[in-house]
Amino acid sequence: MPDWTDQTAPSLDDFARLARAAFDALPDPFRVAAGDVVIRIDEFADDETLASVGLEDPFDLTGLYHGVHIGERDGLGPAPEPSRVFLYRRPILDEWCERGDVGLAEIIAHVLIHEIGHHLGLDDDDIDAIEAED
């Protein structure tokens, strides 16, 4: 059994690599539809972001979609600003440690796919229903 003395927590760059791998593993139609989304990894959501979603504890937010979902864009033109998916490293690490039954890459992929669902115009209820089918 490893003694963990030579281990460090996955860095922001490690998270970015795992998120990129999860994105690259998406089926082609979803990857194409989400192609213009910028994926950003931050330690935590800032206070303004937390307030905008009605949260106080930064550990309660693992990811967030920011942008105009593709169903609300004017015509076929680009969005007025880039769509972004934020993944928050520390809350994801906290969830990973608390759960203990799933790999970090799987949690990152889950959060990323959830936020890309918002980019595609799905709300939380839609995403929950899709996940319940699996």
Backbone as CSV, one residue per row, in Angstrom:
resi,resn,N_x,N_y,N_z,CA_x,CA_y,CA_z,C_x,C_y,C_z
1,MET,0.851,-1.179,0.000,0.000,0.000,0.000,0.895,1.240,0.000
2,PRO,0.569,2.236,-0.845,1.409,3.434,-0.874,1.324,4.199,0.439
3,ASP,2.419,4.851,0.789,2.394,5.620,2.038,2.017,7.084,1.790
4,TRP,1.797,7.471,0.544,1.324,8.783,0.137,2.274,9.922,0.474
5,THR,3.457,9.627,0.980,4.382,10.711,1.317,4.977,11.362,0.080
6,ASP,4.940,10.675,-1.047,5.492,11.238,-2.274,4.405,11.714,-3.233
7,GLN,3.161,11.794,-2.759,2.029,12.183,-3.600,1.646,13.635,-3.340
8,THR,1.211,14.286,-4.405,0.660,15.633,-4.266,-0.735,15.639,-4.873
9,ALA,-1.542,16.582,-4.455,-2.883,16.706,-5.014,-2.771,17.085,-6.485
10,PRO,-3.700,16.603,-7.310,-3.676,16.972,-8.721,-3.759,18.494,-8.882
11,SER,-2.924,19.008,-9.751,-2.834,20.457,-9.969,-3.912,20.933,-10.942
12,LEU,-3.964,22.242,-11.138,-4.860,22.813,-12.139,-4.538,22.243,-13.520
13,ASP,-3.240,22.089,-13.826,-2.839,21.506,-15.111,-3.277,20.050,-15.227
14,ASP,-3.174,19.291,-14.132,-3.650,17.904,-14.140,-5.146,17.864,-14.445
15,PHE,-5.891,18.755,-13.813,-7.335,18.830,-14.054,-7.609,19.178,-15.511
16,ALA,-6.843,20.125,-16.043,-7.040,20.516,-17.445,-6.809,19.325,-18.372
17,ARG,-5.791,18.525,-18.092,-5.531,17.337,-18.917,-6.680,16.333,-18.808
18,LEU,-7.184,16.116,-17.597,-8.300,15.188,-17.412,-9.573,15.710,-18.089
19,ALA,-9.807,17.013,-17.999,-10.981,17.599,-18.658,-10.853,17.489,-20.174
20,ARG,-9.667,17.729,-20.708,-9.451,17.622,-22.155,-9.669,16.188,-22.611
21,ALA,-9.191,15.226,-21.841,-9.388,13.815,-22.189,-10.880,13.466,-22.170
22,ALA,-11.615,13.983,-21.194,-13.061,13.731,-21.117,-13.767,14.365,-22.312
23,PHE,-13.365,15.572,-22.667,-13.961,16.252,-23.823,-13.665,15.472,-25.099
24,ASP,-12.422,15.059,-25.263,-12.024,14.318,-26.466,-12.747,12.973,-26.583
25,ALA,-13.197,12.422,-25.451,-13.881,11.130,-25.451,-15.380,11.250,-25.731
26,LEU,-15.897,12.473,-25.809,-17.320,12.648,-26.105,-17.630,12.126,-27.502
27,PRO,-18.844,11.618,-27.716,-19.233,11.233,-29.075,-19.135,12.442,-30.015
28,ASP,-18.802,12.180,-31.263,-18.585,13.254,-32.240,-19.686,14.322,-32.268
29,PRO,-20.977,13.953,-32.302,-21.994,15.007,-32.389,-21.966,15.981,-31.208
30,PHE,-21.693,15.460,-30.021,-21.638,16.332,-28.842,-20.378,17.189,-28.857
31,ARG,-19.267,16.604,-29.249,-18.004,17.348,-29.314,-18.110,18.471,-30.339
32,VAL,-18.737,18.189,-31.480,-18.905,19.216,-32.508,-19.813,20.334,-31.994
33,ALA,-20.922,19.961,-31.347,-21.862,20.959,-30.826,-21.227,21.823,-29.738
34,ALA,-20.324,21.244,-28.975,-19.683,21.967,-27.872,-18.335,22.542,-28.274
35,GLY,-17.991,22.460,-29.530,-16.652,22.783,-29.994,-16.125,24.146,-29.646
36,ASP,-16.989,25.144,-29.491,-16.498,26.487,-29.208,-16.424,26.802,-27.714
37,VAL,-16.723,25.832,-26.883,-16.700,26.051,-25.432,-15.257,26.080,-24.940
38,VAL,-14.964,27.087,-24.135,-13.662,27.199,-23.489,-13.779,26.531,-22.120
39,ILE,-12.870,25.622,-21.820,-12.868,24.938,-20.526,-11.823,25.601,-19.647
40,ARG,-12.257,26.036,-18.486,-11.356,26.726,-17.559,-11.392,26.020,-16.214
41,ILE,-10.222,25.867,-15.623,-10.105,25.243,-14.310,-9.681,26.327,-13.313
42,ASP,-10.451,26.497,-12.262,-10.119,27.424,-11.185,-10.148,26.660,-9.867
43,GLU,-9.491,27.225,-8.859,-9.523,26.591,-7.532,-10.948,26.566,-6.982
44,PHE,-11.619,27.713,-6.980,-12.982,27.889,-6.475,-13.683,28.919,-7.342
45,ALA,-15.004,28.922,-7.270,-15.774,30.032,-7.830,-15.544,31.256,-6.961
46,ASP,-15.539,32.434,-7.585,-15.373,33.656,-6.803,-16.693,34.016,-6.105
47,ASP,-16.619,34.977,-5.191,-17.789,35.353,-4.394,-18.949,35.829,-5.264
48,GLU,-18.651,36.584,-6.309,-19.704,37.091,-7.203,-20.424,35.928,-7.898
49,THR,-19.655,34.953,-8.353,-20.252,33.786,-9.009,-21.108,33.003,-8.028
50,LEU,-20.599,32.777,-6.828,-21.373,32.060,-5.814,-22.687,32.785,-5.529
51,ALA,-22.624,34.093,-5.371,-23.831,34.870,-5.099,-24.815,34.773,-6.263
52,SER,-24.309,34.751,-7.490,-25.191,34.709,-8.665,-25.983,33.403,-8.756
53,VAL,-25.482,32.348,-8.134,-26.200,31.060,-8.148,-26.795,30.735,-6.776
54,GLY,-26.771,31.708,-5.860,-27.412,31.549,-4.563,-26.684,30.638,-3.592
55,LEU,-25.359,30.588,-3.695,-24.570,29.751,-2.792,-23.630,30.611,-1.963
56,GLU,-23.307,30.134,-0.774,-22.330,30.815,0.069,-21.047,30.010,0.210
57,ASP,-21.183,28.685,0.281,-20.030,27.819,0.496,-19.388,27.479,-0.846
58,PRO,-18.135,27.865,-1.062,-17.503,27.585,-2.354,-17.337,26.094,-2.646
59,PHE,-17.409,25.250,-1.618,-17.320,23.808,-1.839,-18.618,23.227,-2.422
60,ASP,-19.676,24.038,-2.474,-20.952,23.557,-3.013,-21.038,23.667,-4.530
61,LEU,-20.068,24.280,-5.172,-20.124,24.464,-6.628,-18.912,23.813,-7.281
62,THR,-19.165,22.717,-8.014,-18.076,21.996,-8.683,-17.864,22.457,-10.112
63,GLY,-18.882,23.042,-10.720,-18.747,23.501,-12.101,-19.840,24.483,-12.441
64,LEU,-19.623,25.226,-13.530,-20.594,26.234,-13.952,-20.440,26.498,-15.440
65,TYR,-21.574,26.613,-16.126,-21.576,27.032,-17.528,-21.866,28.518,-17.567
66,HIS,-21.096,29.252,-18.349,-21.321,30.684,-18.516,-21.347,30.980,-20.006
67,GLY,-22.478,31.474,-20.467,-22.584,31.826,-21.880,-24.024,31.752,-22.335
68,VAL,-24.203,31.921,-23.627,-25.515,31.824,-24.255,-25.601,30.436,-24.871
69,HIS,-26.560,29.626,-24.386,-26.619,28.266,-24.926,-27.009,28.302,-26.399
70,ILE,-26.654,27.255,-27.106,-26.761,27.277,-28.562,-28.195,27.450,-29.052
71,GLY,-29.193,27.124,-28.263,-30.582,27.309,-28.663,-31.050,28.746,-28.599
72,GLU,-30.308,29.610,-27.915,-30.712,31.014,-27.773,-29.879,31.973,-28.612
73,ARG,-28.986,31.464,-29.412,-28.153,32.334,-30.232,-28.938,32.843,-31.425
74,ASP,-28.626,34.054,-31.854,-29.281,34.649,-33.021,-28.779,33.992,-34.291
75,GLY,-29.700,33.443,-35.060,-29.327,32.844,-36.337,-28.238,31.810,-36.171
76,LEU,-27.339,31.778,-37.098,-26.232,30.833,-37.046,-24.924,31.509,-36.669
77,GLY,-25.005,32.742,-36.238,-23.796,33.484,-35.899,-23.204,33.043,-34.577
78,PRO,-22.010,33.531,-34.299,-21.351,33.172,-33.039,-22.017,33.846,-31.848
79,ALA,-21.752,33.301,-30.703,-22.242,33.902,-29.459,-21.546,35.249,-29.264
80,PRO,-22.175,36.181,-28.550,-21.560,37.491,-28.323,-20.252,37.421,-27.525
81,GLU,-20.084,36.401,-26.741,-18.834,36.165,-26.016,-18.628,34.653,-25.976
82,PRO,-17.407,34.217,-25.769,-17.187,32.763,-25.771,-17.951,32.077,-24.637
83,SER,-18.500,30.933,-24.946,-19.127,30.113,-23.910,-18.014,29.445,-23.124
84,ARG,-18.189,29.403,-21.800,-17.148,28.831,-20.948,-17.741,27.838,-19.967
85,VAL,-16.998,26.781,-19.758,-17.304,25.822,-18.702,-16.203,25.966,-17.661
86,PHE,-16.614,26.265,-16.445,-15.680,26.361,-15.326,-15.770,25.078,-14.520
87,LEU,-14.619,24.501,-14.237,-14.521,23.373,-13.317,-13.726,23.854,-12.117
88,TYR,-14.247,23.601,-10.934,-13.624,24.109,-9.718,-12.890,22.981,-8.999
89,ARG,-11.568,23.089,-8.995,-10.675,22.032,-8.542,-10.934,21.585,-7.103
90,ARG,-10.926,22.512,-6.169,-11.034,22.125,-4.750,-12.372,21.467,-4.422
91,PRO,-13.521,21.994,-4.885,-14.770,21.284,-4.612,-14.829,19.902,-5.273
92,ILE,-14.239,19.769,-6.462,-14.218,18.459,-7.115,-13.337,17.499,-6.318
93,LEU,-12.174,17.966,-5.878,-11.314,17.121,-5.046,-12.035,16.712,-3.766
94,ASP,-12.762,17.644,-3.174,-13.501,17.358,-1.947,-14.549,16.278,-2.196
95,GLU,-15.281,16.397,-3.296,-16.292,15.384,-3.626,-15.629,14.022,-3.856
96,TRP,-14.509,14.031,-4.576,-13.775,12.793,-4.856,-13.355,12.107,-3.555
97,CYS,-12.811,12.891,-2.629,-12.372,12.331,-1.346,-13.556,11.826,-0.521
98,GLU,-14.636,12.592,-0.482,-15.799,12.196,0.303,-16.461,10.945,-0.256
99,ARG,-16.548,10.847,-1.570,-17.218,9.685,-2.182,-16.372,8.430,-2.045
100,GLY,-15.149,8.496,-2.475,-14.261,7.355,-2.359,-14.625,6.145,-3.205
101,ASP,-15.667,6.265,-4.034,-16.113,5.112,-4.822,-16.019,5.347,-6.327
102,VAL,-15.385,6.441,-6.711,-15.302,6.783,-8.131,-13.988,7.520,-8.375
103,GLY,-13.429,7.333,-9.540,-12.163,7.973,-9.858,-12.298,9.458,-10.121
104,LEU,-11.220,10.166,-9.921,-11.211,11.608,-10.152,-11.551,11.940,-11.604
105,ALA,-10.996,11.202,-12.545,-11.284,11.467,-13.965,-12.775,11.332,-14.247
106,GLU,-13.427,10.382,-13.589,-14.865,10.186,-13.799,-15.671,11.364,-13.254
107,ILE,-15.285,11.875,-12.106,-16.003,13.029,-11.545,-15.786,14.248,-12.429
108,ILE,-14.570,14.482,-12.863,-14.301,15.620,-13.750,-15.128,15.489,-15.023
109,ALA,-15.165,14.289,-15.607,-15.953,14.071,-16.821,-17.433,14.335,-16.554
110,HIS,-17.930,13.878,-15.418,-19.340,14.079,-15.075,-19.679,15.572,-14.986
111,VAL,-18.858,16.329,-14.277,-19.113,17.760,-14.128,-19.009,18.460,-15.488
112,LEU,-17.995,18.106,-16.264,-17.820,18.705,-17.582,-19.027,18.428,-18.474
113,ILE,-19.459,17.183,-18.528,-20.599,16.817,-19.374,-21.868,17.523,-18.902
114,HIS,-22.054,17.632,-17.595,-23.206,18.348,-17.045,-23.215,19.791,-17.541
115,GLU,-22.069,20.450,-17.463,-21.999,21.859,-17.874,-22.135,22.003,-19.387
116,ILE,-21.613,21.068,-20.151,-21.805,21.101,-21.606,-23.288,20.907,-21.925
117,GLY,-23.989,20.132,-21.105,-25.437,19.998,-21.266,-26.127,21.350,-21.212
118,HIS,-25.684,22.218,-20.315,-26.245,23.575,-20.248,-25.929,24.347,-21.525
119,HIS,-24.742,24.169,-22.066,-24.375,24.808,-23.332,-25.323,24.369,-24.450
120,LEU,-25.757,23.115,-24.388,-26.658,22.583,-25.405,-28.114,22.963,-25.155
121,GLY,-28.366,23.703,-24.061,-29.711,24.194,-23.782,-30.500,23.369,-22.793
122,LEU,-29.865,22.391,-22.158,-30.557,21.571,-21.169,-30.510,22.237,-19.805
123,ASP,-31.602,22.100,-19.050,-31.573,22.604,-17.676,-31.255,21.438,-16.730
124,ASP,-31.128,21.736,-15.447,-30.745,20.701,-14.479,-31.721,19.530,-14.466
125,ASP,-33.032,19.808,-14.591,-34.018,18.728,-14.601,-33.818,17.817,-15.815
126,ASP,-33.560,18.424,-16.986,-33.303,17.629,-18.197,-32.080,16.734,-17.998
127,ILE,-31.017,17.317,-17.466,-29.769,16.576,-17.267,-29.976,15.453,-16.256
128,ASP,-30.690,15.751,-15.165,-30.973,14.719,-14.151,-31.777,13.565,-14.766
129,ALA,-32.745,13.882,-15.624,-33.555,12.834,-16.259,-32.704,11.973,-17.180
130,ILE,-31.811,12.586,-17.925,-30.918,11.834,-18.817,-30.005,10.934,-17.994
131,GLU,-29.449,11.474,-16.907,-28.567,10.677,-16.058,-29.296,9.521,-15.404
132,ALA,-30.571,9.707,-15.063,-31.353,8.655,-14.430,-31.611,7.490,-15.389
133,GLU,-31.550,7.755,-16.692,-31.762,6.703,-17.682,-30.577,5.742,-17.756
134,ASP,-29.393,6.184,-17.343,-28.195,5.331,-17.424,-28.201,4.233,-16.407
